[in-house]
Amino acid sequence: MAKQKVAMLTAGGLAPCLSSAVGGLIERYTDIAPEIEMIAYTSGYRGLLMDYKIEITKEMREKAHVLHRYGGSPIGNSRVKLTNTADCVKRGLVKEGETPLRVAAERLAADGVTILHTIGGDDTNTTAADLAAYLGANGYDLTVVGLPKTVDNDVVPIKQSLGAWTAAEVGARFFDHVSNEQSAAPRSLVIHEVMGRHCGWLTAATAHAYINRTRNNEYIEGMMMNSELKNIDGLYLPETHFDMEAEAERLRETMDRSGFVTLFVSEGACLEEIVADREAAGEEIKRDAFGHVKIDTINVGNWFQKHFAKLLDAERSMVQKSGYYARSAPANYEDLRLIHSMVDLAVESALNKVSGVTGHDEDQGGRLRTIEFPRIKGGKAFDLKTPWFQEVMDHMGQKFHPAN
């Protein structure tokens, strides 16, 4: 049998699973195949193109368990699309006339890598599929097994992406403190903007976690610190549509009665309308190497603040974003359990030369398996029929309509 060599990389945005997934892969290979050499390309596909890598030493293997304590990525991330040659040339990742896929493939071949683990979202793993296909077409045998990372939980057909549960829990903890700002001034509007470009799962799950976190709070009768102050009054997702005038009327009643209103807003809510308005006004909207609108330049939360502060006659309004705080957290218990199961399958699949992305396959009864690369896609919409989501909306007394 040919000598095996494992490489790994993490790519895309952060999620509360990267450090633990890297640690888990190191631990698993050390347990069942300690003779296999391991390396990590630093800063994702950028490191692969630039030949930036670290050897996983004996000391690193012995201390891999420490990585489960931390968020972030111990080997660094970047956003690089290997099929976007122009962008790679512009950023100095390859020279003019070079093909990024070829440069990456030749680097893997030169390093003797036979197994590549990619930890990232749909872009990361579909890029890995492009790389595996290129290598296969050019006579180089490489097994690529990805792990699904995204706080949005929006990878088709995977039921639960790594890191999403933690991001929801930590986002709820973040807002539990921020909600107290409503006691700082009369007629306060506080907007919690949560990550989620195309999918509202994280915003809804954060709201659900927040409601459960504050449901059994004890308060002193007659004081302003009460269940009403800790309420969520409105929840807005990319998948839902609302009538602004009707919502303003509903929320105005809450503001007049209690003196504060709380909104949870997905960063992708009303995104298409906002982008269309700005482009119609002649503004150039910035996009990344994958063609996605650079979401941090849009400020959806500020759009909600601008419109609702006026409609509700708010004296004080603010937008607080939990995204970077939540996505940089270490994995919680639920995610650690999910990470370990997916890592074990990823290593087993890799050693058996089965390429794909590990995950619970929604098209096959939710069974954990290595899902074929061509079936991996991004932008999975949140299912508004999810029972716990209906409970959240009922709790708030808010009606909603599907966006389409």
KOLLOMI-409125 format. One record per residue: residue in three letters; y, x, z of N, C-alpha, C in turn. Coordinates in pm, whole numbers, padded with zeros to 5 digits, always signed. Atoms other than C-alpha are relative to their C-alpha. Example, Ala and Ser with C-alpha at 12.3 -4.5 7.8 and 13.67 -1.06 7.14 Angstrom:
ALA-00119+00089+00000-00450+01230+00780+00120+00090+00000;SER-00119-00082-00006-00106+01367+00714+00109-00077+00073;
end
This chain:
MET-00120+00085+00000+00000+00000+00000+00125+00088+00000;ALA-00122-00078+00009+00347+00130-00093+00074-00002+00134;LYS-00075-00011-00123+00567+00245+00191+00112-00104+00002;GLN-00101+00104-00014+00791-00033+00320+00126+00056+00066;LYS-00127-00035-00063+01159+00003+00408+00087-00125+00003;VAL-00077+00122-00021+01376-00274+00548+00149+00032+00008;ALA-00146-00006-00013+01751-00316+00500+00050-00138+00038;MET-00060+00129-00037+01973-00587+00642+00151+00009-00016;LEU-00146+00008+00004+02331-00701+00601+00043-00138+00045;THR-00061+00128-00036+02555-00974+00737+00125-00017-00084;ALA-00112+00019+00092+02822-01132+00518+00065-00137+00020;GLY-00076+00124-00015+03083-01406+00495+00078-00001+00130;GLY-00070+00012-00128+03268-01538+00799-00096+00018+00116;LEU+00085-00015-00118+03143-01492+01152-00061-00134+00040;ALA+00063+00115-00064+02910-01733+01330-00072+00052+00123;PRO+00060-00046-00126+02756-01722+01679-00150+00024-00012;CYS+00142-00026+00020+02424-01587+01555-00024+00136-00061;LEU+00018-00124+00077+02487-01267+01362-00054+00113+00086;SER+00043-00109-00087+02452-01024+01648-00144-00021+00046;SER+00135+00031-00048+02144-01199+01781-00103+00007-00112;ALA+00093-00007+00113+01984-01227+01435-00033+00145-00035;VAL+00024-00142+00025+02029-00853+01377-00090+00056+00108;GLY+00084-00047-00110+01887-00783+01721-00142-00052-00011;GLY+00132+00061+00012+01601-01024+01659-00085+00065-00108;LEU+00073-00066+00109+01505-00862+01328-00050+00138+00045;ILE+00039-00133-00048+01503-00516+01488-00116-00012+00099;GLU+00106+00019-00100+01291-00642+01779-00132-00039-00065;ARG+00124+00051+00061+01042-00825+01558-00072+00106-00080;TYR+00064-00107+00077+00981-00538+01319-00055+00109+00093;THR+00046-00101-00096+00952-00300+01614-00129-00045+00068;ASP+00120+00054-00065+00691-00529+01771-00123+00005-00091;ILE+00120+00018+00083+00465-00586+01470-00017+00104-00110;ALA+00011-00104+00103+00542-00304+01227+00095+00115+00034;PRO-00093-00103-00047+00707-00020+01420+00011+00121-00092;GLU-00004-00114+00092+00625+00229+01146+00100-00019-00114;ILE-00092+00028+00111+00864+00060+00900+00140+00050+00032;GLU-00137-00050-00015+01197+00237+00856+00099-00114-00023;MET-00100+00105+00012+01506+00019+00897+00140+00061-00014;ILE-00141-00037+00012+01867+00055+00784+00083-00128-00004;ALA-00092+00114+00013+02171-00171+00787+00119+00044-00084;TYR-00121-00024+00079+02443-00183+00523+00117-00060+00077;THR-00111+00048-00082+02774-00211+00705+00103-00074-00086;SER-00100+00085+00069+03037-00470+00610-00058-00070-00122;GLY+00059+00086+00102+02797-00677+00398-00021+00067-00134;TYR+00021-00053+00136+02780-00634+00022+00099+00112-00033;ARG-00094-00112+00019+03083-00405+00040-00070+00131+00035;GLY+00070-00120-00041+02872-00152+00228-00110+00037-00097;LEU+00105-00027+00098+02591-00189-00025+00060+00067-00124;LEU-00065-00058+00119+02830-00113-00313+00056+00140+00029;MET-00067-00125-00033+03006+00170-00131-00091+00102+00066;ASP+00098-00087-00064+02691+00321+00021+00039+00032+00145;TYR-00028-00013-00143+02799+00260+00380-00119-00061+00074;LYS+00118+00052-00069+02491+00229+00599-00026+00080+00127;ILE+00043-00068-00121+02344+00317+00934-00151-00009+00012;GLU+00144+00001-00025+01989+00410+01025-00025-00064+00136;ILE+00037+00061-00127+01829+00197+01293-00091+00100+00073;THR+00069-00107-00070+01724+00468+01536-00094-00053+00107;LYS+00090+00036-00109+01462+00467+01808+00078-00056+00119;GLU-00083+00047-00111+01738+00425+02067+00055-00140-00027;MET-00048+00133+00036+01879+00126+01878-00110-00104+00015;ARG+00113+00092-00013+01536-00034+01868-00024-00035+00147;GLU+00028+00021-00143+01491+00010+02243+00106-00089+00065;LYS-00109+00077-00061+01827-00153+02316+00040-00122-00084;ALA-00035+00112+00089+01821-00424+02048+00023-00130+00076;HIS-00015+00123-00079+01793-00693+02318+00144-00021+00046;VAL-00138+00010-00045+02152-00615+02421+00084-00082-00099;LEU-00078+00070+00102+02277-00766+02092+00003-00151+00021;HIS+00002+00144-00024+02181-01115+02211+00114-00044+00092;ARG-00108+00033-00094+02470-01099+02460+00135-00020-00070;TYR-00131-00009+00063+02744-01072+02200+00015-00089-00123;GLY-00033+00066+00124+02919-01258+01922+00038+00105-00103;GLY-00037-00094+00105+03056-01104+01604-00122+00056-00071;SER+00111-00066+00069+02843-00878+01386-00002+00147+00036;PRO+00008-00143-00036+02721-00537+01506-00004+00092-00121;ILE+00003-00083+00121+02703-00421+01143+00112-00039-00097;GLY-00119+00032+00079+03019-00585+01006-00024-00093-00117;ASN+00004+00098+00109+03094-00852+00746+00105+00029-00106;SER-00103+00003+00103+03289-00892+00423-00033-00115-00093;ARG+00022+00103+00101+03330-01146+00144+00005+00066-00138;VAL+00010-00065+00131+03208-00994-00184-00100-00078-00084;LYS+00091+00067+00093+03056-01175-00482-00039+00100-00108;LEU+00047-00104+00091+02843-00935-00684+00012-00039-00147;THR-00013+00043+00140+02874-01146-01000+00146-00013-00044;ASN-00143+00003+00035+03256-01139-00986+00046+00144-00022;THR-00028-00140+00031+03303-00804-01159+00148+00033+00011;ALA-00144-00026-00001+03679-00832-01198+00052+00019+00142;ASP-00045-00011-00139+03730-00887-00825-00049+00130+00064;CYS+00056-00124-00057+03500-00596-00733+00074+00123-00052;VAL-00077-00111+00057+03689-00365-00971+00139+00005+00064;LYS-00135+00009-00057+04026-00484-00839+00003+00054+00142;ARG+00005-00043-00139+03918-00411-00482-00053+00142+00016;GLY+00046-00137-00006+03788-00066-00571-00144+00016+00047;LEU+00140-00006-00046+03427-00151-00488-00091+00058-00107;VAL+00070-00064+00112+03304-00046-00833+00106+00052-00098;LYS-00092-00056+00099+03460+00150-01117+00007-00089-00123;GLU-00015+00074+00125+03588+00003-01440-00119+00031-00090;GLY+00117-00016+00087+03291-00056-01671-00132-00011+00072;GLU+00124+00016-00078+03037-00077-01388-00027-00148+00027;THR+00042+00135-00037+02841-00393-01311-00042-00001+00146;PRO+00032-00002-00142+02833-00472-00937-00148-00022+00031;LEU+00142+00025-00025+02480-00614-00953-00083+00126-00027;ARG+00074-00122+00034+02358-00296-01119+00025+00110+00104;VAL-00032-00101-00102+02540-00071-00871-00077-00029+00129;ALA+00071+00038-00121+02393-00267-00579-00150+00022-00014;ALA+00144-00016+00024+02045-00268-00732-00041+00147+00002;GLU+00033-00143+00004+02052+00105-00798+00011+00063+00138;ARG-00011-00052-00136+02165+00169-00443-00125-00035+00080;LEU+00123+00040-00070+01872-00031-00303-00119+00082-00047;ALA+00111-00078+00054+01633+00150-00535+00006+00145+00048;ALA-00015-00139-00043+01775+00492-00447-00032+00016+00149;ASP+00029-00006-00144+01745+00411-00076-00145-00034+00032;GLY+00141+00032-00022+01383+00304-00124-00024-00130+00074;VAL+00012+00127-00072+01444-00044+00015-00098-00092-00072;THR+00096+00095+00056+01156-00288-00040+00020-00141+00054;ILE-00029+00130-00062+01275-00569+00191+00147-00003+00037;LEU-00141+00018-00036+01631-00695+00221+00016-00133+00072;HIS-00033+00122-00075+01740-00944+00488+00150-00022-00006;THR-00141+00037+00006+02071-01118+00424+00025-00113+00100;ILE-00032+00100-00102+02228-01313+00710+00138-00054-00034;GLY-00127+00057+00044+02498-01547+00582-00016-00142-00047;GLY+00001+00137+00048+02586-01880+00427-00055-00010-00141;ASP+00056+00022+00134+02510-02020+00085+00047+00107-00099;ASP-00049-00104+00091+02732-01766-00096-00076+00131+00020;THR+00073-00124-00031+02563-01474+00080-00141-00004-00055;ASN+00141+00007+00037+02214-01597+00008-00021-00027-00149;THR+00013+00016+00145+02272-01711-00350+00035+00132-00070;THR-00027-00133+00053+02425-01368-00414-00124+00088+00014;ALA+00125-00074-00020+02106-01219-00268-00103-00040-00105;ALA+00093+00048+00104+01908-01435-00511+00034+00062-00134;ASP-00043-00065+00125+02116-01299-00802-00049+00145-00003;LEU+00040-00140-00009+02039-00948-00682-00150+00016-00018;ALA+00146-00006+00011+01665-01012-00645-00044-00026-00144;ALA+00034+00032+00139+01652-01167-00993+00032+00118-00092;TYR-00039-00116+00082+01836-00871-01145-00101+00113+00017;LEU+00096-00107-00027+01602-00624-00978-00135-00030-00063;GLY+00129+00039+00058+01295-00819-01085-00001+00015-00151;ALA-00009-00009+00146+01414-00832-01445+00004+00144-00048;ASN-00009-00140+00038+01462-00457-01439-00112+00085+00063;GLY+00121-00070-00040+01121-00371-01299-00004+00055+00141;TYR+00001-00048-00138+01208-00315-00934-00041-00113+00093;ASP+00057+00103-00087+01011-00508-00675+00072+00000+00135;LEU-00072+00013-00126+01230-00626-00388-00021-00141+00055;THR+00012+00130-00067+01158-00905-00140+00129-00024+00079;VAL-00125+00034-00069+01474-01077-00018-00023-00128+00082;VAL+00014+00117-00087+01461-01312+00280+00130-00017+00078;GLY-00127+00027-00065+01783-01469+00401-00015-00086+00124;LEU-00012+00086-00118+01878-01630+00730+00129-00080-00015;PRO-00116+00085+00028+02120-01928+00710+00101-00003+00113;LYS-00105-00007-00099+02443-01869+00896+00122-00079-00048;THR-00129+00065+00025+02735-02114+00897+00029-00099+00111;VAL-00038+00094-00105+02923-02299+01169+00019-00140-00057;ASP-00020+00131+00062+02978-02581+00918-00129-00081-00010;ASN+00129+00067+00015+02605-02662+00904-00007-00075-00133;ASP-00016+00068+00129+02648-02734+00534-00084+00061-00112;VAL+00085-00062+00102+02364-02552+00355-00112-00096-00039;VAL+00107+00085+00056+02137-02762+00132-00121+00089-00027;PRO+00042+00121-00070+01851-02836+00212-00038+00028+00145;ILE+00035-00045-00135+01856-02678+00560+00057-00095+00106;LYS-00039+00099-00101+01866-02916+00855+00102+00056+00099;GLN-00089-00057-00101+02034-02681+01103+00022+00149-00026;SER-00036-00139+00023+02216-02357+01027+00021+00072+00132;LEU-00016-00080-00120+02227-02075+01278+00148+00008+00040;GLY-00134-00015-00053+02536-02067+01499+00079-00128+00014;ALA-00080+00123+00000+02655-02425+01446-00002-00069+00136;TRP+00006+00064-00132+02532-02563+01778+00094+00070+00098;THR-00085-00077-00091+02708-02283+01967+00147-00026-00028;ALA-00140+00020+00036+03033-02328+01774+00051-00135+00051;ALA-00040+00132-00050+03041-02697+01867+00018+00001+00151;GLU-00009-00006-00147+02976-02629+02235+00122+00078+00045;VAL-00113-00084-00039+03235-02352+02256+00133-00064-00040;GLY-00120+00072+00040+03490-02556+02061+00037-00110+00099;ALA-00023+00104-00101+03447-02836+02314+00056+00060+00129;ARG-00049-00069-00120+03500-02592+02600+00146+00043-00019;PHE-00137-00038+00035+03814-02462+02428+00095-00119+00018;PHE-00093+00113-00004+03963-02809+02394+00007-00064+00138;ASP-00004+00054-00136+03874-02907+02750+00122+00057+00074;HIS-00119-00059-00059+04151-02667+02854+00126-00047-00072;VAL-00118+00036+00079+04392-02748+02571+00043-00144+00027;SER-00034+00141-00023+04374-03122+02645+00095-00018+00116;ASN-00090+00010-00116+04557-03057+02971+00147+00018-00039;GLU-00137-00014+00048+04867-02970+02765+00070-00134-00015;GLN-00062+00131+00017+04923-03341+02727+00076-00043+00124;SER-00074+00032-00122+05048-03347+03084+00130+00079+00009;ALA-00118-00087-00005+05325-03097+02999+00129-00070-00039;ALA-00120+00070+00046+05563-03346+02837-00036-00142-00041;PRO+00026+00138+00043+05596-03721+02767-00017-00008-00151;ARG+00022+00029+00143+05484-03858+02430-00045+00125-00076;SER+00057-00121+00061+05270-03558+02340-00109-00035-00100;LEU+00105+00010+00101+05059-03534+02027-00070+00137-00007;VAL+00077-00125+00005+04784-03270+02046-00108-00015-00106;ILE+00097+00002+00109+04579-03195+01735-00092+00119+00013;HIS+00101-00106-00004+04258-02997+01755-00056+00016-00140;GLU+00052-00026+00133+04186-02845+01414-00128+00083+00012;VAL+00132-00062-00009+03819-02749+01375-00041+00048-00139;MET+00045-00051+00129+03658-02541+01100-00091-00100-00071;GLY+00081+00089+00081+03485-02723+00815+00070-00033-00129;ARG-00071+00016+00127+03603-02689+00456-00041-00128-00073;HIS+00051+00116+00074+03381-02948+00284-00080-00094+00089;CYS+00092+00074-00086+03169-03067+00575+00062-00024+00137;GLY-00059+00036-00128+03280-03251+00887-00096+00011+00117;TRP+00099-00007-00108+02965-03176+01089+00057+00066+00125;LEU-00045-00073-00118+03131-02921+01318+00107-00076+00076;THR-00103+00077-00067+03433-03138+01391-00063-00115+00078;ALA+00067+00112-00067+03211-03436+01471-00084+00048+00117;ALA+00087-00053-00106+02967-03225+01675+00082+00054+00116;THR-00088-00048-00106+03254-03065+01868+00054-00117+00081;ALA-00046+00120-00069+03391-03409+01949-00111-00057+00087;HIS+00115+00051-00076+03045-03521+02058-00024+00085+00124;ALA+00021-00091-00113+03004-03213+02280+00112-00015+00103;TYR-00115+00016-00090+03353-03264+02425-00012-00129+00082;ILE+00017+00128-00071+03285-03628+02511-00108+00013+00107;ASN+00107-00019-00098+02958-03533+02680+00042+00091+00114;ARG-00046-00096-00101+03130-03247+02864+00091-00066+00102;THR-00100+00061-00088+03403-03470+03010-00040-00139+00049;ARG+00040+00140-00028+03209-03798+03040-00008-00030+00151;ASN+00024+00025-00142+03126-03759+03411+00101+00068+00091;ASN-00105-00061-00083+03450-03598+03531+00040-00093+00114;GLU-00052+00077-00114+03576-03709+03872+00152+00011+00002;TYR-00146+00002-00002+03943-03813+03892+00049-00070+00127;ILE-00063+00067-00115+04184-03934+04162+00074-00123-00053;GLU-00059+00126+00044+04280-04297+04115+00152+00002+00018;GLY-00145+00011-00007+04649-04344+04034+00076+00120-00052;MET-00067-00118+00053+04723-03995+03907-00018+00009-00152;MET+00000-00008+00146+04782-03890+03546-00120+00076-00057;MET+00121-00067+00047+04478-03665+03525-00114-00100+00011;ASN+00098+00107+00000+04236-03934+03420-00079+00002-00130;SER+00086+00002+00118+03981-04029+03158+00081-00023-00127;GLU-00082+00026+00118+04256-04148+02922+00061+00129-00054;LEU-00056-00127+00043+04414-03802+02915-00106+00085-00069;LYS+00109-00079+00057+04073-03654+02830-00064-00067-00121;ASN+00056+00070+00116+04007-03905+02551+00029+00072-00131;ILE-00035-00030+00139+03990-03837+02180+00039-00133-00063;ASP-00050+00126+00055+04193-04100+01995-00023-00015-00149;GLY+00024+00007+00143+04124-04010+01632-00081+00119-00047;LEU+00088-00105+00054+03866-03810+01435+00002-00011-00152;TYR-00019+00004+00144+03921-03714+01069-00080+00111-00067;LEU+00095-00091+00066+03663-03552+00840+00021-00003-00152;PRO-00006+00005+00147+03638-03459+00470-00075-00119-00058;GLU+00085+00108+00051+03378-03734+00435+00057-00139+00028;THR-00054+00132-00036+03598-04013+00575+00138-00022-00060;HIS-00130+00041+00054+03897-04201+00439+00069-00087+00105;PHE-00072+00087-00093+04171-04364+00643+00132-00043-00062;ASP-00130+00053+00041+04480-04573+00586+00102+00050+00103;MET-00091-00064-00095+04767-04377+00741+00086-00101+00075;GLU-00084+00099-00068+04984-04678+00815-00078-00076+00107;ALA+00083+00071-00097+04699-04862+00986-00035+00089+00118;GLU+00032-00094-00109+04600-04553+01184+00122+00024+00087;ALA-00122-00024-00077+04959-04492+01285+00029-00117+00093;GLU-00022+00119-00083+04986-04849+01412-00095+00000+00119;ARG+00100-00005-00108+04664-04810+01613+00036+00106+00103;LEU-00030-00111-00090+04766-04474+01757+00134-00018+00070;ARG-00130+00027-00064+05122-04590+01829-00019-00082+00127;GLU+00030+00079-00121+04979-04843+02073-00049+00090+00113;THR+00050-00094-00100+04794-04562+02251+00113+00086+00055;MET-00113-00083-00042+05106-04342+02260+00094-00078+00092;ASP-00091+00081-00081+05322-04626+02396-00059-00031+00137;ARG+00066+00036-00125+05065-04710+02663-00019+00120+00093;SER+00039-00112-00085+04955-04368+02785+00097+00117-00002;GLY-00093-00111+00010+05219-04126+02662-00057+00123-00067;PHE+00060-00114+00072+04980-03900+02470-00107-00049-00096;VAL+00103+00029+00101+04750-03898+02167-00069+00131-00035;THR+00081-00116+00036+04466-03657+02086-00073-00027-00131;LEU+00070+00013+00127+04333-03604+01732-00090+00122-00022;PHE+00090-00107+00047+04032-03398+01615+00001-00005-00153;VAL-00017-00003+00145+04084-03288+01253-00082+00115-00059;SER+00069-00105+00074+03850-03098+01023+00098+00070-00091;GLU-00093-00075+00084+04030-02821+00836-00010-00039-00148;GLY+00014+00046+00138+03901-02982+00515+00037-00145-00019;ALA-00038+00141+00012+04019-03335+00591+00124-00012-00088;CYS-00111+00026+00093+04249-03461+00313+00038+00125-00079;LEU-00032-00127+00065+04229-03110+00162+00037-00020-00147;GLU-00026+00019+00143+04213-03228-00199+00137-00062-00024;GLU-00130+00065+00014+04518-03452-00154+00113+00099+00026;ILE-00105-00095-00035+04719-03174+00010+00016+00105-00110;VAL-00004-00099+00106+04625-02917-00256+00063-00059-00127;ALA-00054+00066+00119+04702-03164-00537+00152-00018+00011;ASP-00144+00018-00021+05044-03239-00385+00075+00132-00019;ARG-00068-00130+00008+05131-02871-00357-00001+00056-00142;GLU+00007-00050+00138+05009-02783-00706+00092-00081-00090;ALA-00090+00084+00078+05203-03079-00848+00145+00041+00019;ALA-00136-00046-00030+05510-02933-00681+00025+00141-00054;GLY-00017-00130+00062+05451-02607-00867-00044+00117+00085;GLU+00045-00108-00087+05302-02409-00579-00134+00056-00047;GLU+00128-00063+00036+05024-02159-00656-00088+00008+00124;ILE+00093+00001-00113+04725-02211-00426-00092+00121-00009;LYS+00082-00120-00001+04545-01891-00328-00147-00035+00015;ARG+00145+00020-00007+04168-01873-00379-00069+00134+00019;ASP+00074-00123-00025+03901-01620-00277-00086+00036-00120;ALA+00083-00049+00111+03648-01430-00491-00101-00103-00048;PHE+00097+00103+00036+03420-01735-00490+00068-00123-00061;GLY-00073+00112+00056+03695-01965-00618+00039-00106+00102;HIS-00035+00096-00105+03735-02141-00282+00148+00012+00035;VAL-00136-00001-00051+04082-02241-00170+00001+00075+00133;LYS-00012-00071-00127+04191-02002+00107+00053-00098+00104;ILE-00028+00114-00088+04179-02262+00378+00110+00029+00101;ASP-00101-00032-00101+04402-02073+00621+00142-00005-00055;THR-00133+00012+00060+04691-02102+00374+00043-00146-00017;ILE-00029+00143+00023+04674-02482+00362+00055-00068+00125;ASN-00047+00057-00127+04723-02572+00730-00008-00152+00003;VAL+00022+00144-00004+04570-02918+00727+00050-00060+00132;GLY-00047+00050-00130+04641-02956+01098+00150-00020+00003;ASN-00146+00014+00004+05011-02899+01034+00042-00121-00083;TRP-00028+00118+00080+05004-03168+00766-00016-00127+00084;PHE+00020+00114-00090+04860-03416+01019+00112-00005+00105;GLN-00107-00005-00100+05116-03300+01276+00131-00053-00057;LYS-00126+00040+00064+05408-03347+01038+00008-00152-00017;HIS-00002+00143+00028+05310-03701+00942-00015-00085+00126;PHE+00025+00086-00116+05174-03839+01270+00106+00017+00109;ALA-00104-00018-00101+05441-03686+01495+00117-00094-00027;LYS-00111+00090+00038+05702-03883+01303-00040-00146+00017;LEU+00044+00140-00006+05499-04204+01280-00022-00047+00143;LEU+00028+00038-00139+05413-04197+01652+00121+00023+00091;ASP-00120-00031-00077+05763-04094+01762-00033+00094+00116;ALA+00039-00098-00102+05614-03797+01946+00119+00089+00035;GLU-00105-00091-00043+05857-03589+02152-00048+00145-00003;ARG+00060-00134+00002+05620-03293+02155-00131-00008-00076;SER+00126-00001+00074+05341-03206+01913-00045+00143-00021;MET+00054-00134+00020+05110-02909+01863-00134-00008-00071;VAL+00130-00016+00063+04812-02792+01660-00070+00119+00065;GLN+00079-00107-00060+04546-02587+01836-00130+00014-00078;LYS+00118-00026+00082+04266-02423+01636-00105+00077+00080;SER+00108-00063-00078+03934-02339+01801-00087+00090-00086;GLY+00093-00063+00094+03779-02181+01489-00041+00141+00033;TYR+00034-00140-00022+03800-01809+01556-00060+00022+00138;TYR+00056-00008-00136+03731-01856+01927-00146-00044+00000;ALA+00135+00055-00001+03422-02065+01858-00097+00081-00084;ARG+00094-00068+00089+03274-01869+01568-00033+00142+00046;SER+00022-00137-00049+03298-01537+01756-00081+00005+00128;ALA+00073+00006-00127+03098-01652+02058-00144+00050-00016;PRO+00143-00031+00005+02750-01526+02146-00081-00129-00009;ALA+00084+00119+00019+02467-01766+02063-00039-00062+00133;ASN+00046+00069-00120+02383-02031+02321-00153-00015-00002;TYR+00146+00009-00014+02032-02122+02434-00064-00067-00121;GLU+00059+00072+00113+01968-02371+02153-00003+00086-00125;ASP-00003-00087+00117+02078-02127+01886-00093+00120+00015;LEU+00092-00112-00021+01884-01839+02041-00144-00040-00033;ARG+00136+00049+00029+01567-02047+02020-00019-00016-00151;LEU+00007+00019+00145+01643-02135+01657-00003+00136-00072;ILE-00004-00133+00059+01726-01773+01572-00136+00068+00009;HIS+00128-00067-00019+01401-01642+01717-00107-00058-00093;SER+00102+00061+00086+01189-01892+01523+00023+00037-00146;MET-00030-00034+00139+01369-01821+01195-00021+00148-00028;VAL+00023-00144+00015+01357-01444+01248-00148+00030-00014;ASP+00145-00023+00007+00983-01452+01312-00054-00038-00137;LEU+00046+00043+00131+00928-01647+00991+00054+00092-00109;ALA-00060-00089+00100+01166-01420+00797-00078+00130-00011;VAL+00077-00126+00000+00971-01109+00897-00139-00023-00059;GLU+00133+00032+00054+00636-01273+00823+00007-00018-00151;SER-00014+00023+00144+00759-01388+00482+00026+00130-00075;ALA-00033-00126+00066+00904-01049+00399-00123+00089-00016;LEU+00120-00085+00007+00581-00866+00480-00104-00057-00095;ASN+00091+00064+00095+00395-01120+00265+00062-00015-00139;LYS-00069+00000+00129+00642-01071-00024+00041-00140-00048;VAL-00049+00134+00032+00776-01428-00010+00152-00001+00018;SER-00147+00001-00006+01147-01441-00096+00052-00142+00019;GLY-00063+00130-00022+01382-01722+00002+00087+00004+00124;VAL-00082+00014-00120+01587-01850+00297-00077-00083+00102;THR+00074+00074-00102+01425-01956+00622+00084-00116+00052;GLY-00070+00115-00052+01513-02298+00753-00090-00122+00003;HIS+00074+00125-00006+01393-02648+00835+00035-00081-00126;ASP-00019+00057+00133+01351-02801+00490+00009-00152+00008;GLU-00020+00145-00011+01499-03153+00483-00077-00076-00107;ASP+00076+00066+00106+01311-03229+00161-00151+00004+00024;GLN+00142-00008-00034+00978-03147+00325-00023-00034+00147;GLY+00023+00053-00134+00996-03343+00647+00057+00084+00112;GLY-00060-00082-00104+01209-03091+00832-00086+00116+00045;ARG+00092-00109-00037+00933-02829+00832+00069+00134-00017;LEU-00055-00135+00008+01035-02471+00904-00081+00080-00101;ARG+00066-00075+00105+00955-02268+00593+00101+00090-00069;THR-00088-00084+00080+01096-02009+00356+00032-00075-00129;ILE-00044+00089+00108+01296-02218+00110+00039+00082-00123;GLU-00024-00070+00125+01316-02112-00253+00150+00014-00028;PHE-00141-00028+00025+01649-01952-00351+00069-00101-00093;PRO-00070+00094+00090+01725-02190-00643+00038-00132+00065;ARG-00030+00126-00068+01729-02481-00398+00113+00013+00102;ILE-00105-00023-00098+01992-02322-00172+00137-00026-00062;LYS-00135+00032+00049+02339-02469-00220+00091-00023+00120;GLY-00097+00026-00106+02656-02503-00016+00063-00137-00015;GLY-00078+00123+00010+02888-02793+00051-00074-00126+00036;LYS+00072+00121-00041+02635-03030+00208+00092-00088+00085;ALA-00087+00092-00074+02824-03335+00331-00066-00043+00130;PHE+00049+00054-00126+02791-03460+00686-00043-00144-00020;ASP+00054+00135+00013+02578-03773+00706+00067-00092+00102;LEU-00075+00088-00090+02804-04042+00850-00089-00102+00070;LYS+00094+00093-00065+02496-04247+00942-00072+00064+00118;THR+00061-00068-00114+02396-03989+01203+00027-00079+00127;PRO-00018+00088-00116+02338-04193+01523+00104+00050+00100;TRP-00096-00047-00101+02536-03969+01757+00144-00005-00050;PHE-00136+00012+00054+02835-03979+01520+00050-00143+00019;GLN-00041+00139-00021+02840-04357+01537+00036-00023+00146;GLU-00031+00011-00143+02833-04325+01918+00140+00056+00029;VAL-00132-00061-00019+03139-04097+01901+00109-00097-00046;MET-00101+00091+00054+03332-04344+01684+00012-00126+00085;ASP-00003+00117-00088+03235-04636+01905+00072+00032+00130;HIS-00064-00043-00124+03346-04440+02211+00152+00001-00016;MET-00144-00007+00025+03691-04390+02054+00058-00134-00043;GLY-00049+00127+00052+03712-04741+01911+00068+00014-00134;GLN-00060-00026+00131+03800-04600+01570-00094-00044-00110;LYS+00078+00038+00116+03680-04752+01245+00022+00103-00109;PHE-00014-00099+00108+03616-04533+00943-00063-00054-00128;HIS+00055+00035+00131+03537-04561+00574-00040+00130-00069;PRO+00038-00118+00077+03344-04313+00360+00107+00036-00102;ALA-00105-00046+00093+03576-04101+00143-00028-00042-00142;ASN+00036+00038+00138+03384-04191-00174-00077-00131+00000;
end
